Amino acid sequence: MANRSKPTTRRELETAIVVKAIKDGEFRQRLLSNPREGVVAAVKEIDPDFEIPQGIDVKVFEEPKKAFYLVLPQTPTDNIEISDEDLEKVAGGIFTDQWGDATVIIGY
């Protein structure tokens, strides 16, 4: 994953990690045995400043051949008002928000 531009969305980040796991069996095992360490190591190749905040649980699952997994993100329970500044971010295709301790990147 070295020498790539930084992912701009969560989907791009996940895709970069999955592609690395497909190409590198040792990395795949690292992800399965120590998900936090594996994710951080993979993303640091792209963004050396990347850290996962403490308290964030990181899980990696290996999907069986006859299964389909869909992970839905947490839905905020509070009414969220979007400022004009945030609307401008969405208009550009990327929106980041803090939900608890997590920064969520939305967009494709």
N, C-alpha and C positions, 0 to 999 in steps of 0.2 A: 504494500500500500504506500510505500515511500514515493515521494515526488508527485503525489497527486494533489489537486486543489482540495481545500477543506470542503467537506460536505456542508450543504446549506440547509438541509432538512433532516429530520429524524429518519425518514425513509432512505435517504442517500447514505446516512451513517450506517444503518442496519444492513443495507445492501453491500457496502464496502466490507463489513465484518463477515457477512455470509460468504462473499466471494473469496475472501482470504481463507475462511474455514474450508471451503471446497477445494482450494488449491493446495492447502498446507495441512496435512493430516495431523502433524504434531500440534499445530495451533488449535485445530478442532478439538483435540483431546484436552488441551489447556483450558479452552472455553468451557468444556463440559465438567472438568474437575475443579476449576476455580474461575467461575464466570466473571467476577469483578476484576480480577487480575488480567484475564484474557481480554476483556473489553477495553480496559484502560490501556494495556500494551498496544492493542491494535489501533486505537484512536490516537494515541500519542505519536504514532508514525506519521499521522497527518497533521495533528495539532499538539505540539509538545506541552502546551499549557493545560490540556484537558485533565480534569479530575472528576470523579463521581463523588458527590457530597456524602459524608458519613450518614448513616441512617437510611440510605437508599438501598433497597434489596435488589440484587442483580441475579436473575435466573436465566439459564440457557437450557433449552429443551431440544433434543434431537427428535425430529418428527418421524414417526414410523412410516413405512411405505403406504400403508392403508389407513392413513389418518390425514385430517386437515385441521390445523390449529389456526385460530383467529384470536388475536389479543386486542381487546378494546382498551383504549386509554381511559384513565379515570375521568369521570364527568364532574366538573365543579358543581357543588351544591348551592353556592351563593349566586345571586343574580349578578352577572358581570356586565358593567357598563363599559363600552369601548370608547376611548377618547379619540379625538380627531387625529392625534399623532399615531395611535395604534391602527386606526382605519387606513392611514397612509401606508403603514407597513404592510397591511393585508393587501392593499392595492398593488404593491410591488411583488406579491406572491409569497412573502415570508412573514410570519408573525411569531414572535417569541413572547412567552408569558411565564410568570412564576406561579406555580400551583404548589403551595407548601414549600418544601425545600427543593423542589425540582424545577428546572427551567424546561419548558415545553416548546419545541419548535414545530410550527404547523406550516404546511405549504408543500408544494411540489414543483 
